[in-house]
Amino acid sequence: METSIAMVIVGVLGLAIGSIAGYFTRQTIAKKQLHTAEGKVTSLLDDADKQVKELLIEAKNKAVTILEEAKKKEQERENQIMRMEERMEKREVILDEKTAEIERGRVALENKAEEIRRIRKEVEEVRKQELKRLEKIAGLGKEQAKKILLQLTEEENRDYVAKKMKELEASGHEELERKARDIMTGAIQKYAGSHSADVTTSTVSIPSDEVKGRIIGREGRNIKALERLTGIEIIVDDTPEAIVISGFDPVRREIAKIALDKLIGDGRIHPTKIEEAVEFAKVEINKKIKEAGETAVYDVGVVGLDPKLVHIIGRLRYRTSFGQNALLHSIEVAHLSGALAAELGADVTLAKKAGLLHDIGKAVDHEVQGTHVEIGIKILEKFNIGKDVITAMKSHHEDYPFENPESMIISAADAISASRPGARKDSLENYLKRLEELEGVANSFPEVEKTYAIQAGREIRVFVRPDKIDDLGAMKLTRAIADKIEKELKYPGEIKVNVIREVRVTEYAR
């Protein structure tokens, strides 16, 4: 038992001693391990301190470098500012000097100007005194002396002046004529319309001469009724198978012609039938007038006109001026105006419209008092036609001033249409009278020897006496003759005046 207890005690003691020994062994091992970790930490801390020091040194070095560069730049900026201040000071000094110099110059100029004014005044006084002395010595006034001086200068340079004037006029005329010819030729080429010249008589064909008796009627009652209703003279003569209608009014003449054609086609001719035929003819003529107006408006390309105004335009079909049909003339002027406006850059639509309406007053001028231009203006105002159209059309006879380019174009187109060969017909008597008047104007000048009117009165050739006038005088005479023609004569288009001064010298060699 004791042995067991002793063994237990020994076992317990052994266990206790083993535990203590294990504890101390474990503590020793732990201390060794702890010393190893602390060493590592210490080593890491040392490395970190070393790196921090290196970084601080590097940062300090960079900071010193940056600071030195900043100081250097600041010094350079200060130096630059100082240099700029020095330049500004120099400029201020120079500017002050310039200002002072300018002021001195201004004062000097004012003094000079004052001196010049004083000298000019003195010179003017001296000139006046000398003029008075000269006038007193010469016995001539200022205007008389000026006239004599100009006369002497003109005589000395007469040939030179005449030559230069002739050269300038020739070159200018050639260029202007070339440009005008190109524009006018292009405009005329763009429109070429057919024209029929109305006269004061119309002819009605009849199937046989037996109809003449029925037209005359018993004791002339049929023909008298027809003349009374139409206002036209019916001429029944020996002309085979034809009756002549004579009258100044084309509308009435056309009504009589339509009525006669209807009566002849019907075969029954008596006063009642004549009245019916005349009424029928009036209705037909109104239809023709309307159709003529609509055709003209469509042909020209004008839109938006009142139907009543179109009807008035159609009445121009039965109106003539110097043998030229007024409606065809208006259509031609419209086309020419449009072509000219296109060439010159003007308003083509406005030019065409004003060209078509420029003679609208002629449709009723035999019924209303006033010129056809004034009547036309009133008609267009009544139908609310634009003011620009009225302005363009009212100047075509130069009764009103030209207010826009289109008004000049309308006037030119009207002159082209009226003055072209074959457009108008004058009687032989009027034609010869106009030529005689034209030659008479030129022959009224004492320097003229003889005058010939040629080209149907479009040109006159004036022969002057060479011993009575020189070349410069011939140029002046040409202008004087043209001015007198413009003042005293009325004519369409223009008249060319040619003054010819011919000198012939004859000598014989023996």
Secondary structure, 3 states (H helix, E strand, C coil): CHHHHHHHHHHHHHHHHHHHHHHHHHHHHHHHHHHHHHHHHHHHHHHHHHHHHHHHHHHHHHHHHHHHHHHHHHHHHHHHHHHHHHHHHHHHHHHHHHHHHHHHHHHHHHHHHHHHHHHHHHHHHHHHHHHHHHHHHHCCCHHHHHHHHHHHHHHHCHHHHHHHHHHHHHHHHHHHHHHHHHHHHHHHHHCCCCCCCCCCEEEEECCCCHHHHHHHCHHHHHHHHHHHHHCCEEECCCCCCEEEEECCCHHHHHHHHHHHHHHHHHCCCCHHHHHHHHHHHHHHHHHHHHHHHHHHHHHHCCCCCCHHHHHHHHHHHHCEECCEEHHHHHHHHHHHHHHHHHHHCCCHHHHHHHHHHCCHHHHCCCCCCCCHHHHHHHHHHHCCCCHHHHHHHCCCCCCCCCCCHHHHHHHHHHHHHHHCCCCCCCCHHHHHHHHHHHHHHHHCCCCEEEEEEEHHHCEEEEEECCCCCCHHHHHHHHHHHHHHHHHHCCCCCCCEEEEECCCCCCCCCC
